[in-house]
Amino acid sequence: MISADLMKKAALFAGGVLFGTAGVKILSSKDAKKAYVQATAAVLRAKDCVMDTVTTVQENAGDVLAEAKEINEKRQEEVYDEETEEREDEKCE
């Protein structure tokens, strides 16, 4: 006699095989292919949008960096000029 547990396992296995076979047919159908194409196209559009945003951020970061360097150079020149003036004032005293 076949036990109930063995029958249950066999039924589950057979159900899995049927479900898997049906799943493969569904996944390889023309409608599924159309859905994959549409999803891939949407992902590519999103990628393009993200890349545009990344490019804009990089350009802005470059501008910010250049302006920050200019500010620091001006400050350094001002500090140098002040130190030079102080030394000249000390010489005169």
C-alpha positions in Angstrom: 0.0 0.0 0.0 1.1 3.5 -0.8 1.1 5.8 2.2 -0.9 9.0 2.3 2.3 11.0 2.8 3.9 9.5 -0.4 0.7 10.3 -2.4 0.7 13.8 -1.1 4.3 14.3 -2.1 3.7 12.8 -5.6 0.7 15.0 -6.1 2.7 18.1 -5.1 5.5 17.1 -7.5 3.0 16.5 -10.4 1.4 19.8 -9.6 4.7 21.6 -9.6 5.6 20.0 -13.0 2.3 21.2 -14.5 2.6 24.6 -13.0 6.2 24.9 -14.2 5.3 23.8 -17.7 2.4 26.3 -17.9 4.7 29.0 -16.5 7.3 28.4 -19.2 4.6 28.5 -21.9 3.2 31.8 -20.5 6.7 33.3 -20.2 7.6 32.4 -23.8 4.3 33.6 -25.3 4.1 36.5 -27.8 2.1 38.6 -25.2 4.9 38.0 -22.7 7.5 39.0 -25.2 5.6 42.3 -25.9 5.5 42.9 -22.2 9.2 42.3 -21.9 9.9 44.7 -24.7 7.8 47.4 -23.2 9.4 47.0 -19.8 12.8 47.1 -21.3 12.0 50.2 -23.3 10.7 51.9 -20.1 13.9 51.0 -18.3 16.0 52.4 -21.1 14.0 55.7 -21.0 14.5 55.9 -17.3 18.2 55.3 -17.7 18.4 58.1 -20.2 16.6 60.4 -17.8 18.9 59.5 -14.9 22.0 59.9 -17.1 20.8 63.4 -18.1 20.3 64.3 -14.4 23.8 62.9 -13.5 25.3 65.0 -16.3 23.6 68.1 -15.0 24.8 67.4 -11.5 28.3 66.8 -12.6 28.4 70.1 -14.6 27.0 72.0 -11.6 29.6 70.4 -9.3 32.3 71.4 -11.7 31.1 75.0 -11.6 30.8 75.0 -7.8 34.3 73.7 -7.5 35.7 76.3 -9.9 34.0 79.1 -8.0 35.2 77.8 -4.7 38.8 77.7 -5.9 38.4 81.3 -7.1 37.1 82.4 -3.7 40.0 80.7 -1.9 42.6 82.2 -4.3 41.2 85.7 -3.7 41.2 85.1 0.1 44.7 83.9 -0.1 45.8 87.0 -2.0 44.0 89.3 0.5 45.7 87.5 3.4 49.1 87.9 1.6 48.4 91.5 0.9 47.5 92.2 4.6 50.6 90.4 5.9 52.8 92.4 3.4 51.2 95.6 4.7 51.8 94.7 8.3 55.5 93.9 7.6 55.9 97.3 5.8 54.2 99.0 8.7 56.6 97.3 11.2 59.6 98.5 9.1 58.5 102.1 9.3 58.1 102.1 13.1 
